[in-house]
Amino acid sequence: MAKVAPSSTLAAGEFDYIVVGAGSAGCVLANRLSEDGKATVCLLEAGGPDANPLIHMPMGFGIASYLPRADSNWHFETVPQQHLNGRKGAQPRGRLLGGSSSINAMIYIRGSKRDYDRWAEMGASGWSYAEVLPYFRKAEDNQRGPDVYHGVGGPLSVSDLRFRNALSTAFLEAAAELQLPANPDFNGDRQEGMGFYQVTQRNGRRCSSAVAYLEPAKSRPNLRVFSEAHAERVVFDGRRATGVAFRLGKSTATARARREVILAAGAFQSPQLLMLSGIGPAAHLKETGVEPLLDSPDVGAHLQDHLDYTILRRTPSPDSIGVHPAMGLRFLKALDDYNKRGEGLLTSNLAECGGFIKTDPRLDEPDIQLHFIPGLVDDHGRKKHWGGGFSCHACVLRPKSKGVVRLASPDPMDAPLIDPKFLSDDDDLFRLVKAGRLIMRLFDAPAMKGLSGEQLYIGTDPTDAEIIEDIRNRADTIYHPVGTCRMGGEGRSVLDPASRARRRSASRRRRLGDADAHRRQHQRALDHDRRKGGRPREGGLTGGSPRPHAARIVTAVTVLHSGICNK
């Protein structure tokens, strides 16, 4: 039986596959690679198990923000952001089984059809919408049943919310009053419009990657899951990847790979691990004190993320979720509803509704997404407010600003340097200003009349200059970093369309699948089989028969989004 072992009992060995990171992609890979019972798989996770009951309670991630700093989150920060008045931004990432899928808001969203078709047009053959749709359907077990866009019987449970807050309903009524179209399924025929989100929940509880994929696989004797195992570097014999060195307390162990080393550590730590292993921009590696093995300039480059701007208002409504007397009176009943039936207030994901909108009707597709929350969620929930309120978050779907991830030092325990370069392109700022104005119009619509009180931070009739300054003072990520091991049709990209590393001199037998192939719009759902790179064959594996002791480096295609309030 596979065991989630504490670091004090770990013993490294030799496996066919080593997967680094038990997050949104790593749990999937551990399941699929071990399902034939023949290949041996080692899964390394720096964090611990997903044992805290708040992880599985949908509203638990919001409640957790009131508790002491948790070790289930890496709590990364950006470097000071020039265009955000020199502020450091928060970058939450899951540090436990399930990764960020164990701490996010569970919203099930794919990219738009046009995004995938654009990939194919740019040279990423095999990634058009028609080609990826079967994998979306195969992954799903959708409560609504099967249709041309959705599937049933897959490992990932997708359901409608069991609880809908009255303030969320009022917000959607306000959208209708502003003649924004309704959309009951953002993953269906079209994405534009407003409505309630579907969520990755099963029977009113979180269905993380660990729940959906790792839990069913734990009993397999050919799968070994190590927790509290912090990967330090990929081990090479010359140019051949042979394993992974990882930290166990104060000591280091090495697991050896016969076939592949798979990096599924996300948009920040997959490029960090590559660079610590000598694969990345050679000049940067030398400056940092790492001996370059392969000069790959785009490793860690092309970082893109969704910058989030929030409008917050007070409300007298007792339906608001927050710290106020009415909420306290409702909590005990809500806890009973949740424990007995998996129903009620505590099954809310907070970001219950929202939608995809155009800041200009002449646009071919939406450029902004909204998330409405029937509570005052401010600064990632770190800033507390007494009393009732609600908030609406807006992000630019295809940001033009690009940043980088770099090493802070050659010490694997040091966090990477994360620089999204937010708002370095003025187009992103222009769209956020228009989104902010739309939110204020929604809050002033008749359906919200009597519910909408004082607006925090900025007046109800601000100038553009005031909105811009408010954005620079408060905007931050909504947890969708991508692009740092990008896939492309040209030779400079880290990956080719089959998720193989671009071949450079003396780099044979290496294959690199993207840690976060940039999709130019967030997607929370690209089929999990697809993450292994290339075209699936029997058993869900890809590529030709690997040679013994000549492991290829692979990084999982992590397009199942992760974060606290993300898709």
C-alpha positions in Angstrom: 0.0 0.0 0.0 1.3 3.5 -0.9 1.8 5.6 2.2 2.0 9.3 2.8 5.1 9.1 4.9 6.6 11.7 7.3 10.1 12.7 6.6 11.5 10.8 9.5 10.5 7.5 7.9 11.4 8.2 4.2 13.7 5.8 2.3 14.7 6.8 -1.3 14.7 4.1 -4.0 14.5 3.6 -7.7 11.3 4.2 -9.7 10.2 4.3 -13.3 8.8 7.8 -12.7 9.5 10.5 -10.2 6.8 13.3 -9.9 7.8 16.4 -8.0 4.8 18.2 -6.5 1.5 16.7 -5.4 -0.6 19.5 -6.6 -3.2 20.0 -9.4 -1.0 18.2 -11.9 1.1 15.9 -9.8 -1.8 14.0 -8.2 -3.2 13.4 -11.7 0.1 12.1 -13.0 0.6 9.8 -10.0 -2.8 8.3 -10.6 -2.5 7.9 -14.4 1.1 6.7 -14.4 0.5 4.0 -11.8 -2.9 2.7 -13.0 -1.5 -0.1 -15.1 0.1 -1.7 -12.0 3.4 -2.1 -13.8 5.2 1.2 -13.7 6.6 2.3 -10.3 5.9 5.9 -9.4 7.4 8.1 -6.7 5.4 11.3 -5.8 7.3 14.0 -3.8 5.5 16.7 -1.9 7.2 19.4 0.2 4.1 19.9 2.3 2.0 17.6 4.5 -1.3 15.7 4.0 -4.6 17.4 3.4 -5.9 16.3 6.9 -7.2 19.7 8.2 -11.1 19.6 8.0 -11.1 23.2 6.9 -9.5 22.1 3.6 -12.5 20.0 2.7 -15.2 22.4 3.9 -15.8 24.7 0.9 -16.0 27.9 3.0 -13.0 26.7 5.1 -10.4 28.6 3.1 -12.2 31.8 4.1 -12.5 30.8 7.7 -8.8 29.9 7.7 -7.8 33.5 6.9 -8.8 34.3 10.5 -6.5 31.7 12.0 -2.7 31.8 12.6 -0.4 31.6 9.5 -0.8 28.1 8.1 2.0 25.9 6.9 -0.3 24.6 4.0 0.6 27.7 2.0 4.0 28.8 0.7 3.1 32.4 1.4 5.3 33.7 -1.5 5.6 37.4 -2.2 6.6 39.3 -5.3 9.5 41.7 -5.5 8.4 45.3 -5.1 6.2 46.2 -8.0 7.2 49.5 -9.7 3.7 50.2 -11.1 1.9 49.3 -7.8 3.6 52.1 -5.9 6.5 49.8 -4.9 4.3 47.3 -3.0 5.2 43.6 -2.6 2.3 41.4 -3.7 1.1 38.2 -2.1 1.4 35.0 -4.1 -0.4 32.2 -2.2 0.4 28.6 -3.3 -0.7 25.4 -1.8 1.9 23.4 0.2 0.2 20.1 0.8 -1.4 17.2 -1.0 -3.6 18.7 -3.7 -1.4 21.8 -3.9 -3.3 24.9 -4.6 -6.4 22.9 -5.5 -6.7 22.3 -1.8 -6.9 26.0 -0.9 -8.6 27.6 -3.8 -12.2 28.7 -4.4 -13.1 25.6 -6.5 -14.5 27.5 -9.5 -14.5 25.3 -12.6 -13.6 27.4 -15.7 -11.9 26.5 -18.9 -10.3 28.8 -21.4 -12.4 30.2 -24.3 -12.7 28.3 -27.6 -10.8 31.1 -29.3 -7.8 30.7 -26.9 -7.2 27.1 -27.9 -7.7 27.8 -31.6 -5.3 30.7 -31.3 -2.7 28.3 -29.8 -3.0 26.0 -32.8 -2.8 28.9 -35.3 0.5 30.0 -33.6 2.0 26.5 -34.2 0.9 24.5 -31.1 -0.5 21.7 -33.2 -2.9 19.4 -31.3 -4.1 22.1 -29.0 -7.2 23.5 -30.8 -10.5 23.5 -29.0 -11.9 20.6 -30.9 -8.8 18.6 -30.0 -8.8 19.4 -26.3 -12.6 19.2 -25.7 -12.7 15.4 -25.5 -10.2 15.5 -22.6 -12.3 18.1 -20.7 -15.3 15.8 -21.0 -13.3 12.7 -20.0 -12.1 14.4 -16.8 -15.6 15.5 -15.6 -18.2 13.9 -13.5 -20.7 16.8 -14.0 -23.8 16.9 -11.9 -25.8 18.3 -14.8 -25.2 15.2 -16.9 -23.4 14.7 -20.3 -23.8 16.8 -23.4 -21.5 17.9 -26.2 -19.4 20.0 -23.8 -19.6 18.0 -20.5 -19.0 14.4 -19.4 -19.9 12.1 -16.5 -18.0 9.3 -14.8 -14.7 11.1 -14.7 -12.6 11.5 -11.6 -13.2 15.3 -11.1 -16.6 16.1 -9.6 -18.2 19.3 -11.0 -21.4 20.5 -9.5 -23.8 23.4 -9.0 -23.5 25.2 -5.7 -25.7 23.8 -3.0 -26.1 27.2 -1.4 -26.7 30.5 -3.1 -26.5 33.7 -1.1 -29.3 36.2 -1.6 -26.7 39.0 -2.2 -25.3 36.9 -5.1 -28.7 36.6 -6.6 -29.2 40.4 -6.3 -25.9 41.0 -8.0 -27.0 38.9 -11.0 -30.3 40.8 -11.1 -28.4 44.0 -11.2 -26.4 42.6 -14.2 -29.6 41.9 -16.0 -30.8 45.4 -15.3 -27.7 46.7 -17.0 -28.5 44.4 -20.0 -25.5 42.1 -19.4 -26.4 38.7 -20.9 -27.1 35.8 -18.6 -25.0 32.6 -19.0 -25.9 29.4 -17.2 -22.7 27.6 -18.4 -19.4 29.4 -18.9 -17.8 26.2 -20.2 -20.5 25.6 -22.9 -21.3 27.2 -26.2 -20.1 30.7 -25.2 -18.2 32.3 -22.3 -19.6 35.8 -22.3 -22.3 36.6 -19.8 -23.1 36.5 -16.1 -24.2 33.7 -13.8 -23.4 31.3 -11.0 -20.2 29.3 -11.3 -20.0 25.6 -11.2 -17.5 24.3 -8.6 -15.3 21.3 -8.1 -17.2 19.9 -5.2 -18.5 16.4 -4.4 -21.5 16.1 -2.0 -21.0 19.6 -0.8 -17.2 19.1 -0.1 -14.1 20.2 -1.9 -13.0 17.8 -4.7 -9.3 18.7 -4.9 -6.8 17.0 -7.2 -5.8 14.9 -4.1 -9.4 13.8 -3.5 -10.2 13.2 -7.2 -7.0 11.5 -8.3 -4.6 10.7 -5.4 -7.0 9.2 -2.9 -8.2 6.4 -5.3 -4.6 5.5 -6.1 -3.1 5.3 -2.6 -3.7 1.6 -2.2 -1.6 0.7 -5.3 1.6 -1.0 -4.3 3.5 0.5 -7.2 2.8 4.1 -6.0 4.8 5.7 -3.2 3.9 9.1 -1.9 6.4 11.0 0.2 5.3 14.1 2.1 7.6 16.7 3.8 10.0 16.0 0.9 11.4 19.3 -0.5 13.0 18.8 -3.9 16.4 20.4 -4.2 17.6 19.6 -7.7 17.3 17.2 -10.6 20.3 14.8 -10.6 22.2 14.3 -13.8 24.8 11.9 -15.1 26.3 14.1 -17.7 23.3 15.3 -19.7 21.1 12.5 -18.6 18.5 13.0 -15.8 18.8 10.2 -13.4 16.8 11.3 -10.4 15.9 13.9 -7.8 17.7 15.0 -4.7 15.3 16.1 -1.9 15.6 17.3 1.6 14.4 15.2 4.6 14.7 17.3 7.7 18.4 18.1 7.9 19.6 15.4 5.5 19.2 14.8 1.8 18.1 11.7 0.0 18.1 10.8 -3.7 15.4 9.0 -5.6 16.5 7.5 -8.9 14.4 7.5 -12.1 14.5 4.8 -14.8 12.2 6.6 -17.2 11.2 10.2 -16.4 11.6 12.9 -13.9 8.4 15.0 -14.0 8.3 18.5 -12.5 4.8 19.4 -11.4 5.8 22.1 -9.0 3.9 25.0 -10.6 4.7 28.3 -12.4 7.2 29.4 -9.7 8.9 26.3 -8.4 9.2 24.2 -11.6 11.4 26.9 -13.2 13.2 27.4 -9.9 14.0 23.7 -9.7 15.2 23.7 -13.3 17.5 26.6 -12.6 18.8 25.1 -9.4 19.6 22.0 -11.6 21.6 24.1 -14.1 18.9 24.5 -16.7 18.0 28.1 -17.4 19.5 31.5 -18.5 23.2 30.8 -18.2 24.2 34.3 -17.3 21.7 34.4 -14.4 22.8 31.0 -13.2 26.4 32.0 -13.1 25.6 35.2 -11.2 23.6 33.2 -8.7 26.3 30.7 -8.1 24.8 27.8 -10.1 26.9 26.0 -12.7 25.0 26.0 -16.0 24.3 22.6 -17.5 22.1 23.9 -20.4 21.5 27.5 -21.5 17.7 27.8 -21.8 16.9 31.5 -21.7 13.1 31.2 -21.6 13.1 29.1 -18.3 11.4 31.5 -15.8 10.6 34.1 -18.5 7.2 35.2 -19.8 5.5 35.1 -16.4 1.9 36.4 -16.7 -0.7 36.7 -14.0 -4.2 38.1 -13.6 -4.0 41.3 -11.6 -7.2 41.7 -9.5 -8.9 45.0 -8.6 -11.7 45.0 -6.0 -14.5 47.3 -5.3 -15.9 46.9 -1.7 -19.1 48.3 -0.2 -20.8 48.1 3.2 -24.3 46.6 3.4 -26.9 46.4 6.1 -28.0 43.0 4.8 -27.8 40.1 7.3 -26.9 37.8 4.4 -23.4 39.2 4.2 -20.7 36.8 5.2 -18.3 38.3 7.7 -17.8 39.4 11.3 -21.2 40.7 12.5 -23.9 39.5 14.9 -26.3 38.0 12.3 -23.5 35.8 11.0 -22.7 34.5 14.4 -26.3 33.5 14.9 -26.3 31.6 11.6 -23.1 29.8 12.1 -24.2 27.0 14.4 -27.1 26.0 12.2 -24.8 26.2 9.1 -22.3 23.8 10.9 -25.1 21.4 11.6 -26.3 21.5 8.0 -22.9 20.9 6.7 -21.9 18.0 9.0 -25.2 16.2 8.6 -26.1 16.7 5.0 -23.3 18.5 3.2 -25.6 21.5 2.7 -26.0 25.1 3.7 -23.9 28.2 4.1 -20.6 26.4 4.7 -20.8 24.7 1.2 -20.5 28.2 -0.3 -17.2 28.9 -2.2 -17.8 32.6 -1.4 -17.1 33.6 -5.1 -20.5 32.2 -6.0 -21.2 34.2 -9.2 -19.7 36.6 -11.7 -19.0 36.4 -15.4 -17.1 37.3 -18.5 -17.6 40.7 -20.0 -16.4 43.0 -22.7 -15.1 46.5 -21.9 -15.9 47.4 -25.5 -18.8 45.9 -27.4 -16.7 45.8 -30.5 -14.4 43.1 -29.0 -14.6 39.6 -30.4 -14.5 38.0 -26.9 -14.6 39.0 -23.2 -11.5 40.7 -21.8 -12.6 40.9 -18.1 -13.8 38.4 -15.6 -15.8 39.4 -12.5 -16.1 37.5 -9.2 -18.8 38.7 -6.8 -18.4 37.8 -3.1 -21.2 38.4 -0.5 -18.6 39.6 2.0 -15.7 42.1 2.4 -12.7 40.1 1.1 -9.9 42.6 1.3 -6.2 42.0 0.6 -6.6 38.2 0.3 -8.7 38.2 3.4 -5.8 39.4 5.5 -7.4 42.8 6.2 -10.4 42.4 8.5 -13.6 44.5 8.6 -16.3 44.5 11.2 -19.8 44.5 9.8 -21.5 43.4 6.6 -20.4 44.1 3.1 -19.8 42.7 -0.3 -17.1 42.9 -2.9 -16.6 42.4 -6.6 -13.2 41.5 -8.1 -12.1 42.2 -11.7 -9.2 40.8 -13.7 -7.9 41.4 -17.2 -8.1 38.0 -19.0 -5.3 38.4 -21.4 -2.7 40.7 -19.7 0.0 42.2 -21.8 2.4 42.7 -18.9 5.1 40.0 -18.6 7.5 39.3 -15.8 10.1 36.7 -14.7 10.9 34.1 -12.1 14.5 34.0 -11.0 16.7 32.4 -8.3 17.3 34.4 -5.1 20.2 32.2 -4.3 21.5 28.7 -4.9 19.8 27.5 -1.7 16.7 25.4 -2.6 15.1 26.5 0.6 15.0 30.1 -0.4 11.9 31.3 -2.1 12.2 32.3 -5.8 12.2 35.9 -6.9 8.8 36.5 -8.4 8.4 39.6 -10.5 5.1 39.7 -12.5 5.8 43.3 -13.6 2.2 44.1 -13.0 0.8 47.0 -15.1 4.1 47.4 -17.1 1.8 47.6 -20.1 -0.7 50.4 -19.9 -3.3 48.4 -21.7 -3.9 46.3 -18.6 -4.5 49.5 -16.5 -6.9 50.9 -19.1 -9.1 47.8 -19.0 -9.0 47.6 -15.2 -10.3 51.2 -14.9 -13.2 50.4 -17.2 -13.9 47.2 -15.2 -13.9 49.2 -12.0 -16.5 51.7 -13.3 -18.7 48.8 -14.5 -18.7 47.3 -11.0 -19.7 50.6 -9.5 -22.6 50.8 -11.9 -23.7 47.3 -10.9 -23.6 48.2 -7.3 -25.8 51.3 -8.0 -28.4 49.3 -10.1 -31.9 49.1 -8.7 -31.6 45.5 -7.6 -28.8 46.5 -5.2 -30.6 49.6 -4.0 -31.1 49.4 -0.3 -28.2 46.9 0.0 -25.3 49.0 -1.2 -23.8 51.3 1.4 -20.5 53.2 1.9 -17.8 52.4 -0.7 -14.5 51.6 0.9 -11.2 53.4 -0.2 -12.7 55.4 -3.0 -15.7 57.6 -3.5 -18.8 56.5 -5.5 -18.1 59.0 -8.3 -14.3 58.9 -8.7 -12.2 60.4 -11.5 -10.1 58.1 -13.7 -7.0 59.4 -11.9 -8.5 58.4 -8.5 -9.3 54.9 -9.8 -5.8 54.5 -11.2 -4.3 55.5 -7.9 -6.6 53.1 -6.0 -5.5 50.3 -8.4 -1.9 51.1 -7.8 -2.5 51.1 -4.0 -4.5 47.9 -3.7 -4.6 45.7 -6.8 -2.9 42.3 -6.5 -3.0 38.8 -8.0 -6.0 36.6 -8.2 -3.6 33.5 -8.3 -3.2 32.6 -12.0 0.6 32.6 -12.7 1.6 31.0 -16.0 4.1 31.0 -18.8 7.4 30.3 -17.1 8.1 27.1 -19.1 6.2 28.2 -22.1 5.1 26.1 -25.0 5.5 27.5 -28.5 5.9 26.8 -32.2 9.3 28.5 -32.5 12.7 27.4 -31.5 13.3 29.7 -28.6 10.4 28.5 -26.4 11.1 25.9 -23.7 8.7 23.4 -25.2 7.4 22.3 -28.5 3.7 21.5 -29.0 4.2 17.9 -27.8 5.6 19.3 -24.5 9.1 18.2 -25.3 12.2 20.3 -24.6 13.6 22.1 -27.6 16.7 20.1 -28.6 19.9 22.0 -28.2 23.4 20.8 -28.4 24.2 17.8 -26.2 20.6 17.8 -24.8 19.3 14.5 -26.2 17.0 12.3 -24.2 15.6 15.3 -22.4 11.9 16.1 -22.6 10.3 19.0 -20.9 6.6 19.4 -20.5 5.4 22.9 -19.6 4.9 23.8 -16.0 2.3 26.3 -17.0 2.0 26.6 -20.8 0.6 30.1 -21.2 -3.0 29.9 -22.3 -3.6 33.7 -22.6 -6.6 33.2 -20.3 -7.0 31.2 -17.2 -8.3 27.6 -17.4 -9.1 25.5 -14.5 -9.9 22.4 -16.3 -7.8 21.1 -19.3 -8.1 17.4 -19.2 -5.7 15.8 -16.8 -4.4 13.1 -19.2 -3.2 15.9 -21.4 -0.8 17.1 -18.6 1.7 14.5 -19.4 2.5 16.3 -22.6 2.0 15.1 -26.2 -0.8 13.0 -27.5 -2.1 10.3 -25.1 -1.8 6.7 -26.1 -3.0 3.5 -24.4 -2.8 3.8 -20.7 -2.5 7.5 -20.8 1.3 7.6 -21.3 3.0 9.5 -24.0 6.0 9.3 -26.2 8.1 6.3 -27.3 9.4 3.5 -25.1 12.0 5.1 -22.8 15.4 3.7 -22.4 16.4 2.3 -19.0 18.5 4.8 -16.9 18.1 7.6 -19.4 15.3 9.5 -17.7 13.7 12.4 -19.5 12.8 15.6 -17.6 9.2 16.4 -17.9 7.2 19.2 -16.3 3.4 18.7 -16.0 1.1 21.0 -18.0 -0.6 22.7 -15.1 -3.6 24.3 -16.5 -5.9 23.3 -13.7 -5.8 26.6 -11.9 -5.0 27.0 -8.3 -5.2 29.6 -5.6 -7.6 31.0 -3.0 -10.2 32.6 -5.3 -9.3 31.3 -8.7 -10.3 29.2 -11.5 
